Amino acid sequence: MAFQSETLTDEELATITGYQIPSKHIQWLVENRWEFVLTGARRPIVGRLYARMKLAGVKPVAGNVEAEVWTLDLSKVS
């Protein structure tokens, strides 16, 4: 099983946006209100989890992501 990067590949961005050129990826991302960062080479970087949420129709906001709080419960260990 191949390891998936935390960010989308250029090919995946091309599939989503319908464009091959990074400047067109950027244009599409801006027009469709997707968040991204640019590399030093002006290539857009989109997080994989963010993209999955957007494509599923979930509005990705900080409130959607909650850290699971847990404590060690040794009371059930004999």
N, CA, C and O atoms as a CHARMM CRD file, in Angstrom:
* protein
*
  312
    1    1 MET  N      0.85000  -1.18200   0.00000 PROA 1      0.00000
    2    1 MET  CA     0.00000   0.00000   0.00000 PROA 1      0.00000
    3    1 MET  C      0.89000   1.23800   0.00000 PROA 1      0.00000
    4    1 MET  O      1.78800   1.35500   0.83400 PROA 1      0.00000
    5    2 ALA  N      0.65300   2.14800  -0.91600 PROA 2      0.00000
    6    2 ALA  CA     1.46200   3.34700  -1.04700 PROA 2      0.00000
    7    2 ALA  C      1.07200   4.38100   0.00500 PROA 2      0.00000
    8    2 ALA  O     -0.09700   4.51400   0.36600 PROA 2      0.00000
    9    3 PHE  N      2.06700   5.10200   0.48200 PROA 3      0.00000
   10    3 PHE  CA     1.84900   6.16600   1.45700 PROA 3      0.00000
   11    3 PHE  C      1.30100   7.39900   0.75600 PROA 3      0.00000
   12    3 PHE  O      1.84300   7.82700  -0.26300 PROA 3      0.00000
   13    4 GLN  N      0.22300   7.97500   1.29800 PROA 4      0.00000
   14    4 GLN  CA    -0.33000   9.20000   0.72200 PROA 4      0.00000
   15    4 GLN  C      0.23600  10.39800   1.46500 PROA 4      0.00000
   16    4 GLN  O      0.30100  10.40700   2.69400 PROA 4      0.00000
   17    5 SER  N      0.63900  11.39100   0.71900 PROA 5      0.00000
   18    5 SER  CA     1.14600  12.62700   1.28500 PROA 5      0.00000
   19    5 SER  C      0.01400  13.37700   1.98600 PROA 5      0.00000
   20    5 SER  O     -1.16200  13.15000   1.69900 PROA 5      0.00000
   21    6 GLU  N      0.36900  14.25100   2.88500 PROA 6      0.00000
   22    6 GLU  CA    -0.61800  15.09100   3.56900 PROA 6      0.00000
   23    6 GLU  C     -1.14400  16.18900   2.64600 PROA 6      0.00000
   24    6 GLU  O     -2.11400  16.86700   2.98500 PROA 6      0.00000
   25    7 THR  N     -0.52100  16.36900   1.49600 PROA 7      0.00000
   26    7 THR  CA    -0.96000  17.39000   0.55000 PROA 7      0.00000
   27    7 THR  C     -1.28100  16.74800  -0.79900 PROA 7      0.00000
   28    7 THR  O     -0.77700  15.67300  -1.12400 PROA 7      0.00000
   29    8 LEU  N     -2.12000  17.41900  -1.57000 PROA 8      0.00000
   30    8 LEU  CA    -2.49300  16.91400  -2.88200 PROA 8      0.00000
   31    8 LEU  C     -1.33800  17.03400  -3.85700 PROA 8      0.00000
   32    8 LEU  O     -0.53600  17.96500  -3.77700 PROA 8      0.00000
   33    9 THR  N     -1.26000  16.09200  -4.77000 PROA 9      0.00000
   34    9 THR  CA    -0.24600  16.14700  -5.82200 PROA 9      0.00000
   35    9 THR  C     -0.71900  17.09500  -6.92600 PROA 9      0.00000
   36    9 THR  O     -1.88200  17.49700  -6.96400 PROA 9      0.00000
   37   10 ASP  N      0.20500  17.44000  -7.81600 PROA 10     0.00000
   38   10 ASP  CA    -0.16600  18.27600  -8.96700 PROA 10     0.00000
   39   10 ASP  C     -1.24100  17.58800  -9.80400 PROA 10     0.00000
   40   10 ASP  O     -2.14500  18.24400 -10.32300 PROA 10     0.00000
   41   11 GLU  N     -1.14200  16.27500  -9.93400 PROA 11     0.00000
   42   11 GLU  CA    -2.12600  15.53000 -10.72200 PROA 11     0.00000
   43   11 GLU  C     -3.51100  15.58800 -10.06300 PROA 11     0.00000
   44   11 GLU  O     -4.52400  15.73500 -10.74600 PROA 11     0.00000
   45   12 GLU  N     -3.54300  15.47300  -8.74500 PROA 12     0.00000
   46   12 GLU  CA    -4.82500  15.55200  -8.03900 PROA 12     0.00000
   47   12 GLU  C     -5.43100  16.94900  -8.15500 PROA 12     0.00000
   48   12 GLU  O     -6.64300  17.09200  -8.32200 PROA 12     0.00000
   49   13 LEU  N     -4.59000  17.97400  -8.06700 PROA 13     0.00000
   50   13 LEU  CA    -5.08500  19.34100  -8.26200 PROA 13     0.00000
   51   13 LEU  C     -5.62700  19.51800  -9.67300 PROA 13     0.00000
   52   13 LEU  O     -6.64200  20.18500  -9.87300 PROA 13     0.00000
   53   14 ALA  N     -4.95400  18.92400 -10.64800 PROA 14     0.00000
   54   14 ALA  CA    -5.42300  19.00800 -12.03200 PROA 14     0.00000
   55   14 ALA  C     -6.77300  18.31900 -12.18300 PROA 14     0.00000
   56   14 ALA  O     -7.64100  18.81000 -12.90500 PROA 14     0.00000
   57   15 THR  N     -6.95900  17.18800 -11.50900 PROA 15     0.00000
   58   15 THR  CA    -8.24000  16.47700 -11.57400 PROA 15     0.00000
   59   15 THR  C     -9.35600  17.32200 -10.97600 PROA 15     0.00000
   60   15 THR  O    -10.45000  17.39600 -11.53400 PROA 15     0.00000
   61   16 ILE  N     -9.08000  17.95600  -9.84500 PROA 16     0.00000
   62   16 ILE  CA   -10.10800  18.76800  -9.17100 PROA 16     0.00000
   63   16 ILE  C    -10.40500  20.03800  -9.95100 PROA 16     0.00000
   64   16 ILE  O    -11.56800  20.38800 -10.15000 PROA 16     0.00000
   65   17 THR  N     -9.35800  20.73000 -10.39400 PROA 17     0.00000
   66   17 THR  CA    -9.55600  22.03300 -11.03000 PROA 17     0.00000
   67   17 THR  C     -9.86200  21.94000 -12.52100 PROA 17     0.00000
   68   17 THR  O    -10.49000  22.83600 -13.08500 PROA 17     0.00000
   69   18 GLY  N     -9.42300  20.86600 -13.15800 PROA 18     0.00000
   70   18 GLY  CA    -9.59600  20.73900 -14.60000 PROA 18     0.00000
   71   18 GLY  C     -8.49300  21.41800 -15.38400 PROA 18     0.00000
   72   18 GLY  O     -8.57500  21.51200 -16.60800 PROA 18     0.00000
   73   19 TYR  N     -7.45500  21.89500 -14.69800 PROA 19     0.00000
   74   19 TYR  CA    -6.34500  22.59700 -15.34900 PROA 19     0.00000
   75   19 TYR  C     -5.02800  21.92100 -15.02300 PROA 19     0.00000
   76   19 TYR  O     -4.89000  21.28600 -13.97800 PROA 19     0.00000
   77   20 GLN  N     -4.05400  22.05800 -15.92300 PROA 20     0.00000
   78   20 GLN  CA    -2.71900  21.49400 -15.73000 PROA 20     0.00000
   79   20 GLN  C     -1.71900  22.52200 -15.20200 PROA 20     0.00000
   80   20 GLN  O     -0.74100  22.15900 -14.54900 PROA 20     0.00000
   81   21 ILE  N     -1.95800  23.79000 -15.48100 PROA 21     0.00000
   82   21 ILE  CA    -1.00100  24.85000 -15.16900 PROA 21     0.00000
   83   21 ILE  C     -1.23900  25.37700 -13.74900 PROA 21     0.00000
   84   21 ILE  O     -2.37500  25.68700 -13.39100 PROA 21     0.00000
   85   22 PRO  N     -0.17000  25.48100 -12.93200 PROA 22     0.00000
   86   22 PRO  CA    -0.33600  25.95600 -11.55100 PROA 22     0.00000
   87   22 PRO  C     -1.04300  27.30400 -11.42200 PROA 22     0.00000
   88   22 PRO  O     -1.81000  27.49800 -10.47800 PROA 22     0.00000
   89   23 SER  N     -0.81000  28.22900 -12.33400 PROA 23     0.00000
   90   23 SER  CA    -1.49200  29.52800 -12.24000 PROA 23     0.00000
   91   23 SER  C     -2.99900  29.36900 -12.41400 PROA 23     0.00000
   92   23 SER  O     -3.77500  30.12400 -11.82900 PROA 23     0.00000
   93   24 LYS  N     -3.41500  28.39500 -13.21100 PROA 24     0.00000
   94   24 LYS  CA    -4.84000  28.11300 -13.38100 PROA 24     0.00000
   95   24 LYS  C     -5.39200  27.39000 -12.15200 PROA 24     0.00000
   96   24 LYS  O     -6.54600  27.59600 -11.77600 PROA 24     0.00000
   97   25 HSD  N     -4.56500  26.53700 -11.52100 PROA 25     0.00000
   98   25 HSD  CA    -4.97500  25.91900 -10.25800 PROA 25     0.00000
   99   25 HSD  C     -5.29400  27.01800  -9.24800 PROA 25     0.00000
  100   25 HSD  O     -6.32700  26.98200  -8.58000 PROA 25     0.00000
  101   26 ILE  N     -4.39200  27.99800  -9.14700 PROA 26     0.00000
  102   26 ILE  CA    -4.56100  29.10000  -8.20200 PROA 26     0.00000
  103   26 ILE  C     -5.84000  29.85900  -8.51100 PROA 26     0.00000
  104   26 ILE  O     -6.62100  30.15900  -7.60700 PROA 26     0.00000
  105   27 GLN  N     -6.05800  30.17000  -9.77400 PROA 27     0.00000
  106   27 GLN  CA    -7.26200  30.90000 -10.17700 PROA 27     0.00000
  107   27 GLN  C     -8.51900  30.13200  -9.76500 PROA 27     0.00000
  108   27 GLN  O     -9.44700  30.71800  -9.20700 PROA 27     0.00000
  109   28 TRP  N     -8.55300  28.83900 -10.03400 PROA 28     0.00000
  110   28 TRP  CA    -9.70800  28.01200  -9.69300 PROA 28     0.00000
  111   28 TRP  C     -9.90000  27.95300  -8.17700 PROA 28     0.00000
  112   28 TRP  O    -11.02100  28.08500  -7.68500 PROA 28     0.00000
  113   29 LEU  N     -8.82400  27.75900  -7.45100 PROA 29     0.00000
  114   29 LEU  CA    -8.90100  27.67100  -5.99000 PROA 29     0.00000
  115   29 LEU  C     -9.45300  28.95900  -5.38800 PROA 29     0.00000
  116   29 LEU  O    -10.28200  28.91600  -4.47900 PROA 29     0.00000
  117   30 VAL  N     -8.99800  30.10000  -5.89000 PROA 30     0.00000
  118   30 VAL  CA    -9.49100  31.39500  -5.40300 PROA 30     0.00000
  119   30 VAL  C    -10.97000  31.56400  -5.73700 PROA 30     0.00000
  120   30 VAL  O    -11.76300  31.94000  -4.87400 PROA 30     0.00000
  121   31 GLU  N    -11.34200  31.28900  -6.98100 PROA 31     0.00000
  122   31 GLU  CA   -12.73700  31.45200  -7.41200 PROA 31     0.00000
  123   31 GLU  C    -13.69400  30.54200  -6.63700 PROA 31     0.00000
  124   31 GLU  O    -14.85400  30.89800  -6.42400 PROA 31     0.00000
  125   32 ASN  N    -13.21300  29.37800  -6.21800 PROA 32     0.00000
  126   32 ASN  CA   -14.05900  28.42100  -5.50600 PROA 32     0.00000
  127   32 ASN  C    -13.85100  28.44900  -3.99100 PROA 32     0.00000
  128   32 ASN  O    -14.32100  27.57300  -3.26400 PROA 32     0.00000
  129   33 ARG  N    -13.14100  29.46800  -3.54200 PROA 33     0.00000
  130   33 ARG  CA   -12.92700  29.73500  -2.11100 PROA 33     0.00000
  131   33 ARG  C    -12.25800  28.57900  -1.37000 PROA 33     0.00000
  132   33 ARG  O    -12.66000  28.21900  -0.26400 PROA 33     0.00000
  133   34 TRP  N    -11.24700  28.01400  -1.98800 PROA 34     0.00000
  134   34 TRP  CA   -10.44300  26.97700  -1.33300 PROA 34     0.00000
  135   34 TRP  C     -9.23000  27.64900  -0.70900 PROA 34     0.00000
  136   34 TRP  O     -8.65900  28.57300  -1.29000 PROA 34     0.00000
  137   35 GLU  N     -8.83900  27.19500   0.45900 PROA 35     0.00000
  138   35 GLU  CA    -7.64400  27.71900   1.10300 PROA 35     0.00000
  139   35 GLU  C     -6.43300  26.92700   0.62800 PROA 35     0.00000
  140   35 GLU  O     -6.50700  25.71500   0.42700 PROA 35     0.00000
  141   36 PHE  N     -5.33000  27.62200   0.45400 PROA 36     0.00000
  142   36 PHE  CA    -4.09800  26.99300  -0.00800 PROA 36     0.00000
  143   36 PHE  C     -2.93300  27.89700   0.36200 PROA 36     0.00000
  144   36 PHE  O     -3.12500  29.05600   0.72700 PROA 36     0.00000
  145   37 VAL  N     -1.74700  27.36800   0.26600 PROA 37     0.00000
  146   37 VAL  CA    -0.53200  28.16600   0.42800 PROA 37     0.00000
  147   37 VAL  C      0.29400  27.99400  -0.83000 PROA 37     0.00000
  148   37 VAL  O      0.13800  27.01900  -1.56500 PROA 37     0.00000
  149   38 LEU  N      1.16800  28.94500  -1.06600 PROA 38     0.00000
  150   38 LEU  CA     2.02700  28.89100  -2.24600 PROA 38     0.00000
  151   38 LEU  C      3.44800  28.53200  -1.85100 PROA 38     0.00000
  152   38 LEU  O      3.95900  28.99500  -0.83100 PROA 38     0.00000
  153   39 THR  N      4.07700  27.70500  -2.66600 PROA 39     0.00000
  154   39 THR  CA     5.49200  27.40800  -2.46800 PROA 39     0.00000
  155   39 THR  C      6.30100  28.58700  -2.99700 PROA 39     0.00000
  156   39 THR  O      5.74700  29.52200  -3.57500 PROA 39     0.00000
  157   40 GLY  N      7.59700  28.53400  -2.79700 PROA 40     0.00000
  158   40 GLY  CA     8.47400  29.57100  -3.34300 PROA 40     0.00000
  159   40 GLY  C      8.42400  29.62300  -4.86200 PROA 40     0.00000
  160   40 GLY  O      8.72200  30.65500  -5.46400 PROA 40     0.00000
  161   41 ALA  N      8.04600  28.50700  -5.48000 PROA 41     0.00000
  162   41 ALA  CA     7.93500  28.43900  -6.94200 PROA 41     0.00000
  163   41 ALA  C      6.52300  28.79900  -7.41500 PROA 41     0.00000
  164   41 ALA  O      6.18600  28.59700  -8.58100 PROA 41     0.00000
  165   42 ARG  N      5.70200  29.33300  -6.50400 PROA 42     0.00000
  166   42 ARG  CA     4.32500  29.76500  -6.79600 PROA 42     0.00000
  167   42 ARG  C      3.43800  28.60500  -7.23800 PROA 42     0.00000
  168   42 ARG  O      2.61800  28.75600  -8.14500 PROA 42     0.00000
  169   43 ARG  N      3.60100  27.45600  -6.60200 PROA 43     0.00000
  170   43 ARG  CA     2.73000  26.29900  -6.83500 PROA 43     0.00000
  171   43 ARG  C      1.81300  26.19000  -5.62300 PROA 43     0.00000
  172   43 ARG  O      2.27800  26.29700  -4.48800 PROA 43     0.00000
  173   44 PRO  N      0.51700  25.97800  -5.84400 PROA 44     0.00000
  174   44 PRO  CA    -0.40400  25.88100  -4.71400 PROA 44     0.00000
  175   44 PRO  C     -0.28000  24.55000  -3.97500 PROA 44     0.00000
  176   44 PRO  O     -0.09300  23.49500  -4.58200 PROA 44     0.00000
  177   45 ILE  N     -0.38900  24.62900  -2.66200 PROA 45     0.00000
  178   45 ILE  CA    -0.36600  23.44200  -1.81700 PROA 45     0.00000
  179   45 ILE  C     -1.71100  23.38900  -1.09300 PROA 45     0.00000
  180   45 ILE  O     -2.11000  24.34500  -0.42700 PROA 45     0.00000
  181   46 VAL  N     -2.40900  22.24800  -1.23500 PROA 46     0.00000
  182   46 VAL  CA    -3.71300  22.04600  -0.60300 PROA 46     0.00000
  183   46 VAL  C     -3.61500  20.80400   0.27300 PROA 46     0.00000
  184   46 VAL  O     -3.14600  19.75800  -0.17600 PROA 46     0.00000
  185   47 GLY  N     -4.05200  20.91600   1.50900 PROA 47     0.00000
  186   47 GLY  CA    -4.03100  19.78000   2.41900 PROA 47     0.00000
  187   47 GLY  C     -5.04300  18.71800   2.00600 PROA 47     0.00000
  188   47 GLY  O     -6.15100  19.02900   1.56900 PROA 47     0.00000
  189   48 ARG  N     -4.63800  17.45700   2.15500 PROA 48     0.00000
  190   48 ARG  CA    -5.49600  16.33400   1.75700 PROA 48     0.00000
  191   48 ARG  C     -6.78500  16.28600   2.58400 PROA 48     0.00000
  192   48 ARG  O     -7.86500  16.10400   2.02300 PROA 48     0.00000
  193   49 LEU  N     -6.68700  16.44500   3.89400 PROA 49     0.00000
  194   49 LEU  CA    -7.87400  16.40400   4.74400 PROA 49     0.00000
  195   49 LEU  C     -8.81700  17.56100   4.40100 PROA 49     0.00000
  196   49 LEU  O    -10.03300  17.38100   4.34200 PROA 49     0.00000
  197   50 TYR  N     -8.24700  18.74500   4.17700 PROA 50     0.00000
  198   50 TYR  CA    -9.04900  19.91300   3.79100 PROA 50     0.00000
  199   50 TYR  C     -9.79800  19.62300   2.49500 PROA 50     0.00000
  200   50 TYR  O    -10.99500  19.89400   2.39400 PROA 50     0.00000
  201   51 ALA  N     -9.10100  19.07500   1.50600 PROA 51     0.00000
  202   51 ALA  CA    -9.72800  18.77700   0.21100 PROA 51     0.00000
  203   51 ALA  C    -10.85000  17.76200   0.37800 PROA 51     0.00000
  204   51 ALA  O    -11.90800  17.90500  -0.23600 PROA 51     0.00000
  205   52 ARG  N    -10.63400  16.73500   1.20300 PROA 52     0.00000
  206   52 ARG  CA   -11.68100  15.73400   1.41600 PROA 52     0.00000
  207   52 ARG  C    -12.91800  16.36200   2.03000 PROA 52     0.00000
  208   52 ARG  O    -14.04400  16.04300   1.64900 PROA 52     0.00000
  209   53 MET  N    -12.70100  17.25500   2.98100 PROA 53     0.00000
  210   53 MET  CA   -13.84300  17.92200   3.61900 PROA 53     0.00000
  211   53 MET  C    -14.58100  18.80600   2.61600 PROA 53     0.00000
  212   53 MET  O    -15.81000  18.77900   2.55600 PROA 53     0.00000
  213   54 LYS  N    -13.84700  19.58600   1.83300 PROA 54     0.00000
  214   54 LYS  CA   -14.47100  20.46000   0.83300 PROA 54     0.00000
  215   54 LYS  C    -15.27800  19.64500  -0.17800 PROA 54     0.00000
  216   54 LYS  O    -16.40500  20.00500  -0.51600 PROA 54     0.00000
  217   55 LEU  N    -14.69900  18.55700  -0.65300 PROA 55     0.00000
  218   55 LEU  CA   -15.37500  17.73700  -1.65800 PROA 55     0.00000
  219   55 LEU  C    -16.58600  17.01500  -1.07900 PROA 55     0.00000
  220   55 LEU  O    -17.49800  16.64600  -1.82000 PROA 55     0.00000
  221   56 ALA  N    -16.60400  16.81200   0.22700 PROA 56     0.00000
  222   56 ALA  CA   -17.74700  16.17000   0.88400 PROA 56     0.00000
  223   56 ALA  C    -18.82700  17.16800   1.26600 PROA 56     0.00000
  224   56 ALA  O    -19.88200  16.78600   1.77300 PROA 56     0.00000
  225   57 GLY  N    -18.56300  18.45700   1.02100 PROA 57     0.00000
  226   57 GLY  CA   -19.55600  19.47500   1.34300 PROA 57     0.00000
  227   57 GLY  C    -19.50300  19.94900   2.78000 PROA 57     0.00000
  228   57 GLY  O    -20.42200  20.62300   3.24400 PROA 57     0.00000
  229   58 VAL  N    -18.43700  19.60500   3.49400 PROA 58     0.00000
  230   58 VAL  CA   -18.26700  20.04800   4.87800 PROA 58     0.00000
  231   58 VAL  C    -17.43000  21.30800   4.85400 PROA 58     0.00000
  232   58 VAL  O    -16.39100  21.36000   4.19500 PROA 58     0.00000
  233   59 LYS  N    -17.88600  22.33200   5.57800 PROA 59     0.00000
  234   59 LYS  CA   -17.12400  23.57600   5.62200 PROA 59     0.00000
  235   59 LYS  C    -15.98100  23.41300   6.60900 PROA 59     0.00000
  236   59 LYS  O    -16.21500  23.38900   7.81700 PROA 59     0.00000
  237   60 PRO  N    -14.74800  23.30200   6.12200 PROA 60     0.00000
  238   60 PRO  CA   -13.61500  23.10100   7.01500 PROA 60     0.00000
  239   60 PRO  C    -13.29300  24.37000   7.79700 PROA 60     0.00000
  240   60 PRO  O    -12.84300  25.36400   7.22600 PROA 60     0.00000
  241   61 VAL  N    -13.52100  24.33000   9.07800 PROA 61     0.00000
  242   61 VAL  CA   -13.15600  25.43500   9.96600 PROA 61     0.00000
  243   61 VAL  C    -12.47800  24.83800  11.19000 PROA 61     0.00000
  244   61 VAL  O    -12.59000  23.64000  11.45000 PROA 61     0.00000
  245   62 ALA  N    -11.78700  25.66700  11.92600 PROA 62     0.00000
  246   62 ALA  CA   -11.05200  25.17500  13.09700 PROA 62     0.00000
  247   62 ALA  C    -11.98400  24.48500  14.08100 PROA 62     0.00000
  248   62 ALA  O    -11.55700  23.56300  14.77600 PROA 62     0.00000
  249   63 GLY  N    -13.23300  24.89800  14.16100 PROA 63     0.00000
  250   63 GLY  CA   -14.18900  24.29800  15.08100 PROA 63     0.00000
  251   63 GLY  C    -14.56200  22.87100  14.71200 PROA 63     0.00000
  252   63 GLY  O    -15.02900  22.12000  15.56800 PROA 63     0.00000
  253   64 ASN  N    -14.36600  22.47900  13.45500 PROA 64     0.00000
  254   64 ASN  CA   -14.67800  21.11500  13.01600 PROA 64     0.00000
  255   64 ASN  C    -13.66900  20.10600  13.53800 PROA 64     0.00000
  256   64 ASN  O    -13.96700  18.91800  13.66200 PROA 64     0.00000
  257   65 VAL  N    -12.48500  20.58700  13.83900 PROA 65     0.00000
  258   65 VAL  CA   -11.41500  19.70100  14.25500 PROA 65     0.00000
  259   65 VAL  C    -11.21400  19.85000  15.75400 PROA 65     0.00000
  260   65 VAL  O    -10.83700  20.91500  16.24400 PROA 65     0.00000
  261   66 GLU  N    -11.46600  18.79000  16.45400 PROA 66     0.00000
  262   66 GLU  CA   -11.28400  18.80800  17.89300 PROA 66     0.00000
  263   66 GLU  C    -10.30800  17.70800  18.27900 PROA 66     0.00000
  264   66 GLU  O    -10.38400  16.58100  17.79100 PROA 66     0.00000
  265   67 ALA  N     -9.40200  18.06000  19.15600 PROA 67     0.00000
  266   67 ALA  CA    -8.47200  17.05000  19.64600 PROA 67     0.00000
  267   67 ALA  C     -9.22300  16.14100  20.60700 PROA 67     0.00000
  268   67 ALA  O     -9.98200  16.59900  21.46000 PROA 67     0.00000
  269   68 GLU  N     -8.99800  14.86700  20.45000 PROA 68     0.00000
  270   68 GLU  CA    -9.64500  13.90600  21.34000 PROA 68     0.00000
  271   68 GLU  C     -8.94000  13.96700  22.69200 PROA 68     0.00000
  272   68 GLU  O     -7.73000  13.76400  22.79000 PROA 68     0.00000
  273   69 VAL  N     -9.71200  14.24800  23.71300 PROA 69     0.00000
  274   69 VAL  CA    -9.15500  14.31000  25.05500 PROA 69     0.00000
  275   69 VAL  C     -9.36400  12.97100  25.72100 PROA 69     0.00000
  276   69 VAL  O    -10.47700  12.44400  25.71900 PROA 69     0.00000
  277   70 TRP  N     -8.32100  12.41800  26.28600 PROA 70     0.00000
  278   70 TRP  CA    -8.44000  11.14100  26.94900 PROA 70     0.00000
  279   70 TRP  C     -7.54400  11.13400  28.18200 PROA 70     0.00000
  280   70 TRP  O     -6.59100  11.90500  28.29200 PROA 70     0.00000
  281   71 THR  N     -7.87300  10.26800  29.07500 PROA 71     0.00000
  282   71 THR  CA    -7.04700  10.06800  30.25000 PROA 71     0.00000
  283   71 THR  C     -6.82400   8.57900  30.42700 PROA 71     0.00000
  284   71 THR  O     -7.62700   7.76200  29.97800 PROA 71     0.00000
  285   72 LEU  N     -5.76200   8.24500  31.06200 PROA 72     0.00000
  286   72 LEU  CA    -5.44000   6.85500  31.31800 PROA 72     0.00000
  287   72 LEU  C     -6.32700   6.34700  32.45500 PROA 72     0.00000
  288   72 LEU  O     -6.25200   6.86000  33.57200 PROA 72     0.00000
  289   73 ASP  N     -7.16000   5.35100  32.18400 PROA 73     0.00000
  290   73 ASP  CA    -8.07200   4.79700  33.18500 PROA 73     0.00000
  291   73 ASP  C     -7.61500   3.39300  33.54200 PROA 73     0.00000
  292   73 ASP  O     -7.84600   2.44400  32.79200 PROA 73     0.00000
  293   74 LEU  N     -6.97700   3.26900  34.67100 PROA 74     0.00000
  294   74 LEU  CA    -6.46800   1.97800  35.12100 PROA 74     0.00000
  295   74 LEU  C     -7.44900   1.26200  36.04800 PROA 74     0.00000
  296   74 LEU  O     -7.13900   0.18800  36.56300 PROA 74     0.00000
  297   75 SER  N     -8.61200   1.83700  36.26300 PROA 75     0.00000
  298   75 SER  CA    -9.56100   1.25200  37.19000 PROA 75     0.00000
  299   75 SER  C    -10.10100  -0.09700  36.71300 PROA 75     0.00000
  300   75 SER  O    -10.56800  -0.89200  37.52900 PROA 75     0.00000
  301   76 LYS  N    -10.04800  -0.36300  35.43000 PROA 76     0.00000
  302   76 LYS  CA   -10.59200  -1.60900  34.89900 PROA 76     0.00000
  303   76 LYS  C     -9.52500  -2.69300  34.70300 PROA 76     0.00000
  304   76 LYS  O     -9.81600  -3.79200  34.22900 PROA 76     0.00000
  305   77 VAL  N     -8.30200  -2.36400  35.07200 PROA 77     0.00000
  306   77 VAL  CA    -7.20400  -3.30300  34.93200 PROA 77     0.00000
  307   77 VAL  C     -7.07300  -4.08600  36.23800 PROA 77     0.00000
  308   77 VAL  O     -7.01600  -3.50000  37.31900 PROA 77     0.00000
  309   78 SER  N     -7.02700  -5.39500  36.13000 PROA 78     0.00000
  310   78 SER  CA    -6.90400  -6.18100  37.36300 PROA 78     0.00000
  311   78 SER  C     -5.52500  -6.73200  37.55900 PROA 78     0.00000
  312   78 SER  O     -5.26800  -7.41400  38.55100 PROA 78     0.00000
